[in-house]
Amino acid sequence: MPGIVGLITNLPRASAESQLLKMVESLCHEPFYVSGTWIDSEQGVYVGWVARRGCFADGMPLHNERRNVTLIFSGEEFSEPGMVSALRQRGHAVASEGPSYLVHRFEEESDFPKGLNGRFHGLTADSARGTVMLFNDRFGLQRIYYHEANDAFYFAAEAKAILKVRPELRDTDPRGLGEFIVCGCVLENRTLFPAIYVLPPGAAWLFRGGVLQKKAAYFDPAEWEEQQPLAPEEYYTQLRDAFVLSLPRYFNGHERVGVSLTGGLDTRIIMAWRKAPPGSLPCYTFGSMYRDNQDVRLARKVAKICGQPHQVITAGKEFLSRFPHYAERSIYLTDACVDLSRSPDLYVNERAREIAPVRIVGTYGSEMLLHAVMFKANQPAPGLFHPDVLSQIHAAKETYDTSQQVHPVTFVAFRQSPWHHYGVLGLEQTQVAVRSPYLDNDVVKMVYRAPGSVSANEKGRQRLIRDGSPALARLRTDRDVGGLNIFARGFLEFLFKAEYAYDYGMPQWVARLDHLFARLRLERLWLGRHKVFHFRVWYRDELADYVREVLFDRRSLTRPYIVPEVVRTIVNGHLKGDHNYTTEIHRLITLELTNRLFLDAR
C-alpha cells in the first residue's frame, strides 16, 4: 500500500540514491499514485514516498519555518478540534487542511508521536540535533518492513521494495512459512522472508550519523491495561462520549467519503450518530452474485432510514473472468499477507473508489468491544506438507496459543490487528483510504475500562444505536438481534449455518453426500444468504481450470514444502466435488504465487 521507503546509511550518495529510486518505483502500482524523494546525505537519510493523489499525506515533505526539521508522513492523523488554531496562535505557519501541522507538533512535543491519533508511519530528520526517527502508529497497522544490513538500514511500506535492492533476501523463512500455513498470517513481527521484519507497534527508532542508535517505543499497552474498571453506567456514558466526540474527525477532509454498510451493529452505530444531511453520504454494501444477502437487505434499509443513497457492489462474473489477474495482484500488492480468499477485496474496493476515495468501515468494532478473535491456528490436511515442515507447523500453534495469554483487548488491538487484519487493510488501502472510528485512541483506551465481561459492551452497542437513532434500533441485524421472535431468529441462524456447511465449512461426509445429488445444485438454496464470496463452488466450477493450471504445474509440484501426491489427491477430490479442500487450495495457490512473484526471481 502507499507509504514511505528508504535507507539510512553511510554509503556513497550515488549508490544510496540509486537504490532509493528503485525502491520508490517498486511501490508505484496505480496511475492515481504520486511519489517523491528527499535526501540528506550528511545525516545519511535517503527517503521516498508514494501516496494516493489528493489524500491526507499528499504533499511531502514537510518542513518547519527554519527548515532544520523535515517530516515525511504516510497515512492519516485525526487530531482533536482546535489543534491547528492552537499552533497558529503560537506562531507556526500551518495550512487549514492537510498534515503541515505535524512537523510543528514534532517540534513542540517531546514524546512525539505519542500524541498522534490514527494509522500512520513516518520519518523525521532534525539537523540541529543530528537525529533521525523512524516511527509508526501505536497499533502497527501502517506497516513498515525493515532489514538491517552491514552497510545500511532499509525500511519500506512493502517488503518488495527491500527485495528489489537486496535480492539475496528472496527466500522463505521456515518459521514464517509454518505460521502462514497454520494461521494465514505470520506472527510476532516476522515475515515470510528471512531477515526482513516488521517494525513493532508504537515504535520510535532513533538514528544518528547514519547508524541505528536506539530501538525505542513510545507506547506500551500496559498504560491502558492498568486503568481501573468503571461502574456499568459510568462506563457506558464515557464510552458513548468518546465515540460521539471522535466520530466527526473521520468524516473530515476534502476527499469524498462513503460508508461501507453491513447488516451488523458496528456500521449502524456510525450511521446512528453521524446524522448526515439527506443524500450527502453515499453508502454501499458488498453483495453475493447469487442473491441479495442479509447485509444487502438490511444495509439498504439502514440507508433509507438515514435518507442516504445506497449501492450494491458484487464480485460476480466479471471478477471471475479476470480471476488470475486479481489473484496474482492481491498476493503481489500485499507481499503475500493475504491468501487467495481475499482477492475479491481488491475488485470490490476498485469499485468502491469510483464511489468515494475514503471508505468508512465498522471493522474492529466487534473485535474491540466483544474481544472477537478473527483468526485461529488450524492444522492443514494430513500429509499435505513435507515432514520437514511439520515441526514449524506445530511451533506455529504454540506461538499462537502463547500470543493469546494477554489482556483480551491487547490481543485484539496490538496482535490480531497488525498480524492478521493488516493484509486485508493493506490490500484495501491500495485503492481507498480506510477509516474506522473503533480504532480511535480515546475509544480503545476507554474499552480497557469495561466492567467485567463483554456483556457490558454487548448491551452498550445496542444502547448506542438506540440513543443515536431509535428508528435504527428497531431494525434487526443480519444475525437476528432484535425485531424477530424466537422462531424467526432460529430460522435465520439455520440459514447461516446451512450456508457455512455448503461453503467453506462443508464437512467431507456432507461433500460426498452432496456429490451424489450434484445435478440438483443444492448449494444454490443456501449460498449468498449471508456470505459474499463462495470459493468452494468457484474452485469446483468456474475456476477449476485455473486451479489445475497452477497446482499441477511442474514448478508447483516440485516445491520442497509439499507432498505432490497429496496435492493431486486434494485438487482432484475438490474439483470432482466429493471433498472440500477450499482452505488448502487457498494456501497452496497463495504459496505458489508467492514463489513465482517474489522468490523465483532470485
C-alpha positions as CSV (number, residue, x, y, z in Angstrom):
1,M,0.0,0.0,0.0
2,P,1.2,3.6,-0.3
3,G,3.8,4.6,2.2
4,I,7.5,5.5,2.7
5,V,10.6,3.7,1.6
6,G,14.3,4.3,2.0
7,L,17.6,3.6,3.6
8,I,19.7,5.2,6.3
9,T,23.4,4.6,5.5
10,N,26.9,6.0,5.1
11,L,27.2,4.5,1.6
12,P,28.3,6.9,-1.1
13,R,25.4,9.1,-2.2
14,A,25.3,7.8,-5.8
15,S,24.9,4.2,-4.6
16,A,22.3,5.0,-1.9
17,E,20.3,7.3,-4.2
18,S,20.2,4.6,-7.0
19,Q,18.8,2.1,-4.5
20,L,16.2,4.6,-3.2
21,L,14.9,5.3,-6.7
22,K,14.4,1.6,-7.3
23,M,12.6,1.2,-4.0
24,V,10.2,4.0,-4.8
25,E,9.5,2.7,-8.3
26,S,8.5,-0.7,-6.8
27,L,5.6,0.9,-4.9
28,C,4.1,2.9,-7.9
29,H,1.3,0.5,-8.6
30,E,-1.5,2.8,-9.8
31,P,-1.8,5.8,-12.1
32,F,-3.5,7.8,-9.3
33,Y,-0.4,7.5,-7.1
34,V,2.1,10.3,-6.7
35,S,5.7,9.9,-5.5
36,G,8.8,11.8,-4.5
37,T,12.2,11.6,-2.7
38,W,14.1,13.6,-0.1
39,I,17.8,13.2,0.7
40,D,20.1,14.5,3.5
41,S,23.4,12.8,2.7
42,E,25.0,14.5,5.7
43,Q,22.7,12.6,8.1
44,G,22.7,9.5,5.8
45,V,19.0,9.8,5.1
46,Y,17.5,8.6,1.8
47,V,13.7,8.5,1.9
48,G,10.9,8.3,-0.7
49,W,7.2,8.2,-0.6
50,V,4.2,7.0,-2.6
51,A,0.7,8.3,-1.9
52,R,-2.8,8.4,-3.5
53,R,-3.2,11.7,-5.3
54,G,-5.2,14.1,-3.1
55,C,-5.0,12.1,0.1
56,F,-4.1,13.5,3.5
57,A,-0.4,12.7,3.1
58,D,-0.1,14.1,-0.5
59,G,2.4,16.9,-0.4
60,M,5.5,15.5,1.3
61,P,8.0,16.5,2.6
62,L,7.0,18.9,5.4
63,H,9.5,21.5,6.9
64,N,9.4,23.8,9.8
65,E,10.0,27.5,9.3
66,R,13.8,27.3,9.8
67,R,13.9,24.2,7.6
68,N,16.1,22.4,10.1
69,V,13.3,19.8,10.7
70,T,11.8,17.6,8.0
71,L,9.0,15.2,8.3
72,I,7.8,12.6,5.8
73,F,4.4,11.2,6.8
74,S,2.2,8.5,5.3
75,G,-1.3,7.6,6.5
76,E,-3.9,9.7,8.3
77,E,-4.0,11.5,11.6
78,F,-7.2,12.6,13.4
79,S,-6.3,15.4,15.8
80,E,-8.6,17.0,18.4
81,P,-10.5,20.1,17.1
82,G,-8.5,23.3,17.7
83,M,-5.1,21.8,17.1
84,V,-4.3,23.8,14.0
85,S,-5.6,27.1,15.5
86,A,-3.6,26.5,18.7
87,L,-0.4,26.0,16.7
88,R,-1.1,29.2,14.7
89,Q,-1.6,31.2,17.9
90,R,1.9,30.0,19.0
91,G,3.4,31.4,15.8
92,H,3.5,28.4,13.5
93,A,2.6,28.6,9.8
94,V,0.0,25.9,9.4
95,A,-2.3,25.2,6.5
96,S,-6.0,25.0,7.2
97,E,-6.1,21.4,5.8
98,G,-3.6,18.6,5.4
99,P,-0.7,17.4,7.5
100,S,1.5,20.6,7.7
101,Y,0.8,20.9,11.4
102,L,2.5,17.6,12.2
103,V,6.1,18.9,11.8
104,H,5.3,21.6,14.4
105,R,3.9,19.0,16.8
106,F,7.2,17.2,16.5
107,E,9.0,20.5,17.5
108,E,6.7,21.0,20.5
109,E,6.0,17.5,21.8
110,S,9.0,15.8,23.5
111,D,7.2,12.4,23.3
112,F,6.2,12.7,19.6
113,P,4.5,10.8,18.0
114,K,2.7,9.5,21.2
115,G,0.0,12.3,20.9
116,L,-0.9,11.4,17.3
117,N,-4.2,9.6,16.6
118,G,-4.6,7.4,13.5
119,R,-2.9,4.9,11.4
120,F,0.4,6.2,10.1
121,H,4.2,5.8,9.8
122,G,6.8,8.4,9.0
123,L,10.3,9.7,9.4
124,T,11.7,12.9,11.0
125,A,15.1,14.4,10.4
126,D,16.3,17.0,12.8
127,S,19.5,18.5,11.5
128,A,20.0,20.7,14.6
129,R,20.1,17.7,16.9
130,G,21.6,15.4,14.2
131,T,18.9,12.8,14.8
132,V,16.6,10.8,12.6
133,M,13.5,9.0,13.9
134,L,11.5,6.2,12.1
135,F,8.1,5.7,13.7
136,N,4.7,4.1,13.2
137,D,1.2,4.2,14.9
138,R,0.6,2.6,18.2
139,F,-1.3,-0.4,16.7
140,G,1.3,-1.0,14.0
141,L,-1.3,-1.1,11.3
142,Q,0.5,1.3,8.9
143,R,3.2,-1.3,8.5
144,I,6.9,-0.7,7.9
145,Y,9.2,-3.5,6.9
146,Y,12.9,-3.3,7.7
147,H,16.2,-5.0,7.1
148,E,19.4,-4.4,9.0
149,A,22.4,-4.9,6.6
150,N,26.0,-4.3,7.5
151,D,26.1,-1.2,5.3
152,A,22.6,0.2,5.6
153,F,19.3,0.1,7.4
154,Y,16.4,-0.4,4.9
155,F,12.8,0.4,5.5
156,A,9.7,0.2,3.3
157,A,5.9,0.1,3.4
158,E,6.1,-3.0,1.3
159,A,8.7,-5.8,1.6
160,K,9.1,-6.0,-2.2
161,A,10.9,-2.6,-2.1
162,I,13.6,-4.1,0.1
163,L,13.7,-7.3,-2.1
164,K,14.2,-5.1,-5.1
165,V,17.6,-3.9,-3.8
166,R,18.6,-6.8,-1.7
167,P,17.8,-9.8,-3.9
168,E,19.7,-12.2,-1.6
169,L,16.7,-12.0,0.8
170,R,14.5,-13.7,-1.8
171,D,14.0,-16.8,0.2
172,T,11.4,-18.4,2.6
173,D,11.7,-18.1,6.3
174,P,10.8,-21.6,7.7
175,R,9.1,-20.3,10.8
176,G,7.1,-17.7,8.8
177,L,6.1,-20.4,6.4
178,G,4.7,-22.6,9.2
179,E,2.8,-19.8,10.7
180,F,1.3,-18.8,7.4
181,I,0.2,-22.3,6.7
182,V,-1.5,-22.6,10.2
183,C,-2.7,-19.1,10.9
184,G,-3.0,-17.5,7.5
185,C,-0.5,-14.8,8.6
186,V,3.0,-14.5,10.1
187,L,3.2,-13.8,13.8
188,E,5.4,-11.7,16.1
189,N,6.5,-9.1,13.6
190,R,8.2,-11.6,11.4
191,T,7.6,-12.1,7.6
192,L,7.8,-14.9,5.0
193,F,11.3,-13.5,4.1
194,P,14.4,-14.2,6.2
195,A,16.0,-11.1,7.8
196,I,13.0,-8.9,6.8
197,Y,11.0,-7.9,9.9
198,V,8.1,-5.6,10.7
199,L,8.5,-2.5,12.9
200,P,6.7,-3.3,16.2
201,P,3.6,-1.2,17.2
202,G,4.4,2.1,18.8
203,A,8.0,2.3,17.6
204,A,10.2,5.4,17.6
205,W,13.6,4.2,16.5
206,L,16.4,6.7,16.6
207,F,19.4,7.1,14.2
208,R,22.5,9.3,14.4
209,G,25.2,9.6,11.9
210,G,23.6,7.1,9.5
211,V,23.5,4.4,12.2
212,L,20.7,2.9,14.3
213,Q,21.2,4.1,17.8
214,K,18.1,3.0,19.8
215,K,15.1,0.8,19.2
216,A,12.7,2.8,21.4
217,A,9.0,2.5,22.0
218,Y,6.7,5.5,22.7
219,F,3.7,3.4,23.9
220,D,3.1,0.3,25.9
221,P,-0.4,-1.3,26.1
222,A,0.3,-1.7,29.9
223,E,-0.6,2.0,30.2
224,W,-4.2,1.2,29.2
225,E,-4.3,-2.2,30.9
226,E,-3.6,-0.6,34.3
227,Q,-6.6,1.6,34.2
228,Q,-9.3,0.9,36.8
229,P,-12.6,-0.6,35.6
230,L,-15.7,1.7,35.7
231,A,-19.1,1.0,37.0
232,P,-21.5,-0.1,34.2
233,E,-23.4,3.2,33.8
234,E,-20.4,5.4,34.1
235,Y,-18.6,3.2,31.6
236,Y,-21.4,3.4,29.1
237,T,-21.6,7.2,29.4
238,Q,-17.8,7.7,28.9
239,L,-17.7,5.1,26.0
240,R,-20.6,6.9,24.3
241,D,-19.0,10.3,24.8
242,A,-15.6,9.1,23.5
243,F,-17.2,7.6,20.4
244,V,-19.5,10.5,19.6
245,L,-16.9,13.2,20.1
246,S,-14.3,11.3,18.0
247,L,-16.7,10.3,15.1
248,P,-16.7,13.7,13.2
249,R,-12.9,13.5,12.8
250,Y,-13.3,10.5,10.5
251,F,-15.5,12.4,8.0
252,N,-13.2,15.5,7.8
253,G,-11.0,16.4,4.9
254,H,-11.6,17.5,1.3
255,E,-12.0,13.9,-0.1
256,R,-15.4,12.4,-0.7
257,V,-16.4,9.9,2.0
258,G,-18.5,6.8,1.6
259,V,-19.8,4.3,4.2
260,S,-19.3,0.6,3.7
261,L,-22.6,-0.6,5.3
262,T,-23.3,-4.1,6.5
263,G,-26.3,-5.7,8.3
264,G,-24.5,-5.7,11.7
265,L,-24.4,-3.2,14.5
266,D,-20.9,-1.7,14.1
267,T,-21.7,0.3,10.9
268,R,-25.2,1.0,12.3
269,I,-23.8,2.8,15.3
270,I,-21.8,5.0,12.9
271,M,-24.9,5.9,11.0
272,A,-26.9,6.5,14.1
273,W,-24.6,9.2,15.3
274,R,-23.3,10.7,12.0
275,K,-26.7,12.3,11.2
276,A,-25.5,13.5,7.7
277,P,-27.9,15.7,5.7
278,P,-30.1,13.5,3.4
279,G,-28.4,12.5,0.2
280,S,-25.0,13.6,1.2
281,L,-23.4,10.4,2.3
282,P,-23.0,7.6,-0.3
283,C,-23.4,4.1,1.1
284,Y,-22.6,0.7,-0.4
285,T,-22.6,-2.9,0.5
286,F,-20.6,-5.9,-0.9
287,G,-23.1,-8.5,-2.1
288,S,-23.3,-12.0,-3.4
289,M,-23.6,-13.0,-7.1
290,Y,-26.4,-15.4,-6.2
291,R,-28.9,-13.2,-4.3
292,D,-29.3,-10.2,-2.1
293,N,-27.8,-11.4,1.2
294,Q,-28.7,-10.2,4.7
295,D,-26.1,-7.5,4.6
296,V,-27.5,-6.0,1.4
297,R,-31.2,-6.2,2.5
298,L,-30.5,-4.6,5.9
299,A,-28.0,-2.1,4.8
300,R,-30.5,-0.9,2.2
301,K,-33.0,-0.3,5.0
302,V,-30.4,1.5,7.1
303,A,-29.5,3.8,4.3
304,K,-33.2,4.5,3.6
305,I,-33.9,5.3,7.2
306,C,-31.0,7.7,7.2
307,G,-32.0,9.3,3.9
308,Q,-28.8,8.3,2.1
309,P,-28.2,6.7,-1.3
310,H,-27.1,3.0,-1.4
311,Q,-25.4,0.8,-4.0
312,V,-24.5,-2.9,-4.1
313,I,-21.1,-4.0,-5.3
314,T,-20.9,-7.6,-6.4
315,A,-17.9,-9.8,-7.2
316,G,-19.5,-11.9,-9.8
317,K,-18.9,-12.9,-13.4
318,E,-16.7,-10.0,-14.3
319,F,-14.4,-10.8,-11.3
320,L,-14.3,-14.5,-12.0
321,S,-13.5,-13.8,-15.7
322,R,-10.4,-11.9,-14.5
323,F,-9.6,-14.0,-11.5
324,P,-5.9,-14.8,-12.5
325,H,-5.3,-11.1,-12.6
326,Y,-6.9,-10.4,-9.2
327,A,-5.3,-13.5,-7.6
328,E,-1.8,-12.5,-8.6
329,R,-2.3,-8.8,-8.0
330,S,-3.6,-9.4,-4.4
331,I,-0.6,-11.5,-3.4
332,Y,1.8,-9.1,-5.1
333,L,0.4,-5.9,-3.6
334,T,0.3,-7.3,0.0
335,D,3.6,-9.2,-0.1
336,A,1.6,-12.4,0.5
337,C,0.0,-11.0,3.6
338,V,-3.4,-12.3,2.4
339,D,-4.3,-15.6,0.9
340,L,-6.3,-16.1,-2.2
341,S,-9.6,-15.9,-0.3
342,R,-9.2,-12.1,-0.1
343,S,-8.6,-11.5,-3.8
344,P,-12.2,-10.3,-4.3
345,D,-11.5,-7.5,-1.9
346,L,-9.2,-5.9,-4.4
347,Y,-12.0,-6.0,-7.0
348,V,-14.8,-4.6,-4.8
349,N,-12.5,-1.8,-3.5
350,E,-11.7,-0.7,-7.0
351,R,-15.5,-0.3,-7.4
352,A,-15.7,1.5,-4.1
353,R,-13.1,4.0,-5.2
354,E,-15.4,5.0,-8.0
355,I,-18.0,6.0,-5.4
356,A,-15.6,7.7,-2.9
357,P,-11.9,7.6,-2.3
358,V,-12.4,7.4,1.5
359,R,-14.2,4.3,2.9
360,I,-15.7,4.4,6.5
361,V,-15.9,0.9,7.9
362,G,-17.2,-0.8,11.1
363,T,-14.2,-3.1,11.1
364,Y,-12.6,-3.5,14.6
365,G,-15.9,-2.7,16.3
366,S,-16.8,-6.2,17.4
367,E,-13.2,-7.0,17.8
368,M,-12.6,-4.2,20.3
369,L,-15.9,-4.3,22.1
370,L,-16.6,-8.0,22.1
371,H,-13.0,-9.2,22.0
372,A,-13.8,-11.1,18.8
373,V,-10.9,-13.4,17.7
374,M,-10.9,-13.4,13.9
375,F,-8.2,-16.0,13.2
376,K,-7.2,-19.3,14.6
377,A,-4.5,-21.9,14.3
378,N,-5.9,-24.6,12.0
379,Q,-3.9,-27.7,11.2
380,P,-3.7,-28.5,7.4
381,A,-4.9,-31.7,5.8
382,P,-2.8,-34.7,7.0
383,G,0.2,-35.5,4.7
384,L,-0.1,-32.4,2.6
385,F,3.1,-30.7,3.7
386,H,6.5,-32.3,3.8
387,P,7.7,-33.8,7.1
388,D,10.5,-31.2,7.3
389,V,7.8,-28.5,7.6
390,L,5.8,-30.2,10.4
391,S,8.0,-29.0,13.2
392,Q,7.3,-25.4,12.1
393,I,3.6,-26.1,11.8
394,H,3.5,-27.4,15.4
395,A,5.6,-24.5,16.6
396,A,3.1,-22.1,14.9
397,K,0.3,-23.5,17.0
398,E,2.3,-23.0,20.2
399,T,3.2,-19.4,19.2
400,Y,-0.4,-18.6,18.5
401,D,-1.5,-20.0,21.9
402,T,1.1,-18.1,23.7
403,S,0.2,-14.8,22.0
404,Q,-3.3,-15.0,23.4
405,Q,-2.1,-15.1,27.0
406,V,-2.5,-11.3,27.4
407,H,-5.4,-8.9,28.1
408,P,-8.1,-9.7,25.5
409,V,-8.2,-6.1,24.2
410,T,-4.4,-6.1,23.9
411,F,-4.5,-9.3,21.8
412,V,-7.1,-7.9,19.5
413,A,-5.7,-4.4,19.2
414,F,-1.9,-5.0,19.3
415,R,-1.5,-8.5,17.9
416,Q,-4.5,-9.6,15.9
417,S,-4.8,-6.3,14.2
418,P,-1.2,-5.8,12.9
419,W,-0.7,-9.6,12.2
420,H,-4.0,-10.7,10.8
421,H,-6.0,-7.7,9.8
422,Y,-3.1,-5.9,8.2
423,G,-3.2,-8.0,5.0
424,V,-6.8,-7.1,4.1
425,L,-6.3,-3.5,5.2
426,G,-3.2,-3.2,3.1
427,L,-5.0,-4.6,0.1
428,E,-7.9,-2.2,0.5
429,Q,-5.7,0.8,1.0
430,T,-4.1,0.3,-2.3
431,Q,-7.4,1.7,-3.7
432,V,-9.0,3.8,-0.9
433,A,-8.4,5.4,2.5
434,V,-10.0,3.1,5.1
435,R,-11.1,4.7,8.3
436,S,-12.6,3.1,11.4
437,P,-13.7,5.1,14.4
438,Y,-13.3,2.0,16.5
439,L,-9.5,2.4,16.3
440,D,-9.6,5.9,17.7
441,N,-7.2,6.2,20.6
442,D,-9.8,7.6,23.0
443,V,-12.3,4.8,22.1
444,V,-9.8,1.9,22.5
445,K,-8.4,3.4,25.7
446,M,-12.0,3.5,27.1
447,V,-12.7,-0.1,26.1
448,Y,-10.0,-1.2,28.5
449,R,-12.1,0.2,31.4
450,A,-15.1,-2.0,30.7
451,P,-16.6,-3.6,33.8
452,G,-16.2,-7.3,33.9
453,S,-17.2,-9.4,30.9
454,V,-18.1,-8.3,27.4
455,S,-21.8,-8.2,28.3
456,A,-21.5,-4.5,29.1
457,N,-20.3,-3.9,25.6
458,E,-23.0,-6.2,24.1
459,K,-25.7,-4.1,25.8
460,G,-23.8,-0.9,25.1
461,R,-23.7,-1.5,21.3
462,Q,-27.5,-1.7,21.1
463,R,-27.9,1.2,23.5
464,L,-25.6,3.3,21.4
465,I,-27.9,2.8,18.4
466,R,-31.0,3.5,20.4
467,D,-29.6,6.7,21.9
468,G,-28.4,7.9,18.5
469,S,-31.4,6.7,16.3
470,P,-34.5,4.9,17.7
471,A,-35.5,4.1,14.2
472,L,-32.3,2.2,13.5
473,A,-32.6,0.5,16.9
474,R,-35.9,-1.1,15.8
475,L,-34.3,-2.8,12.8
476,R,-33.0,-6.3,13.3
477,T,-29.4,-7.3,12.4
478,D,-28.1,-9.9,10.0
479,R,-27.8,-12.5,12.8
480,D,-31.2,-11.9,14.4
481,V,-30.6,-9.3,17.1
482,G,-33.9,-7.6,17.8
483,G,-37.1,-7.3,15.9
484,L,-37.8,-11.1,15.5
485,N,-39.5,-13.8,17.5
486,I,-37.6,-16.9,18.6
487,F,-38.8,-18.9,15.6
488,A,-37.6,-16.3,13.1
489,R,-34.3,-15.9,14.8
490,G,-33.9,-19.7,14.8
491,F,-34.6,-19.8,11.1
492,L,-32.0,-17.1,10.3
493,E,-29.4,-19.0,12.4
494,F,-30.3,-22.2,10.5
495,L,-29.8,-20.4,7.1
496,F,-26.4,-19.0,8.4
497,K,-25.2,-22.4,9.4
498,A,-26.6,-24.1,6.3
499,E,-24.7,-21.7,4.1
500,Y,-21.5,-22.3,6.0
501,A,-21.9,-26.1,5.6
502,Y,-22.3,-25.6,1.9
503,D,-19.4,-23.3,1.6
504,Y,-16.0,-23.2,3.4
505,G,-17.1,-25.4,6.3
506,M,-18.6,-28.3,4.4
507,P,-17.6,-31.5,6.2
508,Q,-16.2,-34.2,4.0
509,W,-19.1,-36.6,4.6
510,V,-21.5,-33.8,3.5
511,A,-19.4,-33.2,0.4
512,R,-19.7,-36.9,-0.5
513,L,-23.4,-36.8,0.0
514,D,-23.8,-33.5,-1.9
515,H,-21.9,-35.0,-4.8
516,L,-24.5,-37.8,-5.1
517,F,-27.1,-35.1,-5.8
518,A,-24.9,-32.8,-7.8
519,R,-27.4,-32.4,-10.6
520,L,-29.8,-30.8,-8.1
521,R,-27.3,-28.0,-7.3
522,L,-28.5,-27.9,-3.7
523,E,-25.9,-25.2,-2.8
524,R,-28.0,-22.7,-4.7
525,L,-30.6,-23.0,-2.0
526,W,-28.1,-21.6,0.6
527,L,-25.3,-19.7,-1.0
528,G,-25.5,-15.9,-0.8
529,R,-27.9,-15.6,2.1
530,H,-25.1,-14.3,4.4
531,K,-21.7,-14.6,2.7
532,V,-20.3,-12.7,-0.2
533,F,-17.6,-14.8,-1.7
534,H,-18.1,-18.5,-2.5
535,F,-14.8,-20.2,-3.2
536,R,-15.7,-23.8,-2.6
537,V,-18.1,-23.7,-5.5
538,W,-16.0,-21.3,-7.5
539,Y,-12.9,-23.6,-7.3
540,R,-15.0,-26.6,-8.3
541,D,-16.7,-24.9,-11.2
542,E,-15.7,-21.5,-12.7
543,L,-12.1,-21.6,-11.5
544,A,-11.4,-25.3,-12.0
545,D,-9.1,-24.8,-15.0
546,Y,-7.1,-22.1,-13.1
547,V,-6.7,-24.4,-10.1
548,R,-5.4,-27.2,-12.3
549,E,-3.1,-24.9,-14.3
550,V,-1.4,-23.6,-11.2
551,L,-1.2,-26.5,-8.8
552,F,-0.5,-29.2,-11.4
553,D,2.3,-27.2,-13.0
554,R,5.7,-28.8,-12.7
555,R,7.0,-25.8,-10.6
556,S,4.2,-26.2,-8.1
557,L,4.7,-30.0,-7.7
558,T,8.4,-29.7,-7.1
559,R,8.2,-27.2,-4.2
560,P,10.1,-28.7,-1.2
561,Y,7.4,-28.0,1.3
562,I,4.6,-30.0,-0.2
563,V,3.9,-33.7,-1.0
564,P,3.0,-33.9,-4.7
565,E,0.8,-37.0,-4.5
566,V,-1.3,-35.4,-1.7
567,V,-1.7,-32.2,-3.7
568,R,-3.0,-34.2,-6.6
569,T,-5.5,-36.0,-4.4
570,I,-6.7,-32.8,-2.8
571,V,-7.2,-31.0,-6.1
572,N,-8.9,-33.9,-7.8
573,G,-11.2,-34.5,-4.9
574,H,-12.3,-30.9,-4.6
575,L,-12.8,-30.5,-8.4
576,K,-14.8,-33.7,-8.5
577,G,-17.0,-32.3,-5.8
578,D,-16.9,-35.2,-3.3
579,H,-14.4,-33.5,-1.0
580,N,-14.0,-29.9,0.4
581,Y,-10.5,-28.6,0.4
582,T,-11.2,-24.9,0.0
583,T,-8.8,-23.7,2.7
584,E,-6.0,-26.0,1.5
585,I,-6.3,-24.7,-2.1
586,H,-6.2,-21.1,-0.8
587,R,-2.9,-21.8,0.9
588,L,-1.4,-23.8,-1.9
589,I,-2.1,-21.3,-4.6
590,T,-1.1,-18.4,-2.4
591,L,2.3,-20.0,-1.6
592,E,2.8,-20.9,-5.3
593,L,2.1,-17.3,-6.4
594,T,4.4,-16.1,-3.6
595,N,7.2,-18.2,-5.0
596,R,6.6,-17.0,-8.6
597,L,6.3,-13.4,-7.7
598,F,9.0,-12.9,-5.1
599,L,11.3,-15.9,-4.8
600,D,11.9,-17.4,-8.2
601,A,13.3,-14.1,-9.4
602,R,16.4,-14.7,-7.4
